[in-house]
Structure formats: C-alpha cells, structure tokens
Amino acid sequence: MKSLFSSLHRSALAALLAAACLAPSWADSSVQPRTALPIYKQECAACHMAFQPGLLPAKSWTRIMGGLDKHYGSDASLDAATVQQISHWLQLEAGTYKRVAEAPPEDRITRSSWFVSKHRKLDPQVWKHASVKSAANCAACHTGADQGNFDDDAVKLPAGVRSRP
C-alpha cells in the first residue's frame, strides 16, 4: 500500500509540474510562442520588434491584422495569403490568460493595464530618452525581448536612463 501511495504521489507531483511548465507563466516573464512563424518575424520585424503574440488577446490581433493599411499611422499592407497565414498563427498563439484577457486601448501593448502597472515606477521621461525612443522599444531595456523573455532580473537600463528620480 505504501509503494502504491508513493507511486500515486509521484505521478500527481509530476502532473502538477508538467502543467505548471506548460501554462503561460508571468513568474518567469516568458511569453515565447509554442511555435515559430518565420514569415511573421520577416514581415513584422522589418519595421519594429516582432512582438510576442501572447502579449495581446486574439481580438486585438484580429483588428491589427485587419487594419494593416493603416497600421498605427503606416501602410503595412501584405498580400492576402500572408495576412491569412500570420493571422491564423497569431490567433493560435494569442494571450488567453487573465493578464491579457482585455484588449487594451487602441490594441496597443503599451496601453494595457499590465504594461502600465509593470512600468509604473519608471520616470515618464524614460520613453523620450535617445536610446529608448518609445515604450514600444522593449529591447532597449529587456535584453531578451526578441525571444519573449521579459524577466525583471534581465532588465538592463541603458546609460543615462533611471527609474523615478
């Protein structure tokens, strides 16, 4: 009986650990998608960082992909097949956990409540610093942003940038 209990206990523990590893986690601040889509990086990173799909809910990605002709003031139009391929992948990889369940104003990651909360201690002038330029330039401080790693321990503020005075 004791070995049966130990076996069940180990199995339950293994299942819990597996579930924790597979669930979207903000404890390690990683939002790396489960699958890669090279065309997404090729097309989107040509103009800005290829933001991790898990940073926005599916509704936001649908609106963004449906309005590429007026993509935040630029024409980022793509052919229909590429739009369909990228849109499908974004829907599969979009954020579904509580933190990104609500579409942020204007579908901007930088206007989401979780983003604002995480960056509340920064002096607003940080976004205007020459090496940062905008809140959307995640890689200015998050050295692993292009891999979906936003871990607080990996933040490295550029020279001359500081949190609140």
N, C-alpha and C positions, 0 to 999 in steps of 0.2 A: 504494500500500500504506500509506503514511504517513497519508493522509487517511482511509482505512478504519479504521486503528487509532485515530486521533483521534476519529472518529465513534463507534466502539465504546466507547472510553474515556469519552467524554462521556455516552453512553447509560447505561453502567454506573454512573457517578457520579450521574446524575440518578435512576436507580432506587434507589440506596442512600439518597440524600437524601429521596426520597419515602417510602421505607419508614421511615426514622427519624422523619419528621414524622407519620406515621400511627400509629406504635406508641405504646402508653401510655408516658409518659415521667415519670420522677420527677426527671430532671435539671432540668426547669423547674417541677416540682412542680404540674403542672396535671392535674386529673382531670375536666375538663369532659366531660360525656357527648357522644356524637356527635349525638344527637337530643334535643330538649327534650320534656317532657311537662308541659304546664301544670297538669293535674289533680294531678300529684304535688306540685308546688310549692304549689298551692292547699290541698291536704289536709294535707300534712306540715308545711309551714312555718307553718301556723296555730298550732302548738304549740312548734315548735323549728326550727332551721335545717334546710332540706331538704338533707340530706347527699348528697353526690355518690355515685351508685351504684357507681362504681369503687373506693370505699373499703372495700367488703366483697365477698366472693365470693358467687356465686349461692346457695349453700347457706344462707348467713346470711340473705339477703333472703327466701328461701322460708320460713324459720322465723319471721322477723319478721312477714311478711305473713300467715302462718297463725295468728298469735297476737295479733292487734290488740286482741282483747277484754281482754288483759292485757299491754298494751304498756308494759313497764318500770314497772308499777305503775298504769297508767292504762287506761281503756277508750277505745281509739281506733278502735272498730269503724266499718266503712264498708259500704255496700251491696255485694253480690256482684259486680256489673258493674264498679264502681270498683276493687275489690280485684283482679279479673282484669286489668283494663287496666294498673294500676300494677305488679302482679306481673310481667306479661309484659315491660313496659319495663325493670324492674329486672333481670330475667334477661338481657335483651339488652345492658344497659349495665354489668352487674356486673364487678368486677375479676377479671381472669384471669391477671395477671402474677404472678410469683413472690412479690412482697411481700405480696399479699393472698390467696394460694392457700389458706392455712389459715384456717378460721373461728376468730375469736377467742373467748375465753371469754364466754359469755352473748351472743354475737353483738354485742358492744359494740366499736365502733371504738376507743374509748379504752383498751381492754384488749388490743388487737392488739400483737404484738411490734414491728411497725414504728412504731406510735404511741409506745409506751413508749420505744423507742430514740431516736426523734427528739426527745422531750421530757425525756430523762434529766437534762439539765443544769438544768432548772427546779427551783426550791425547791418542795417539795410544798405549801407554803402559798399558792402562786400560785392553785391551784384554789379556794381559800376566799376569795380577795380579792373585795370587794364588786362590782367591775366585771367579774370573770371568772365567779364562782359555781360553775363546774364545768369539767372537762376537755372536756366536750361543747360548750362555748360557743366554738367555733373562731373566730368572728368577733370575739371580744374582742381577739385579737392578730393574726389573719390577716385583713387588711383586704379581701382578695379571696376569702374563703372561700365566699361565696354564689355566686361564679362558678367555683368549683373551683380557685382559684389559692392554693396553699399555699407559694409560693416563699419561702425563708428571707430573701431580700432585701426582701420586702414586709412582714415582721413588724414590728409596732409595739406594743410593750408599753404597756398603759395606765399612767397616772400612778400611782406607788406600787408598781408591780409590777417585780420584778427577777429575774434568774436567781439561781442559788445565791449565798448570801452569801459 
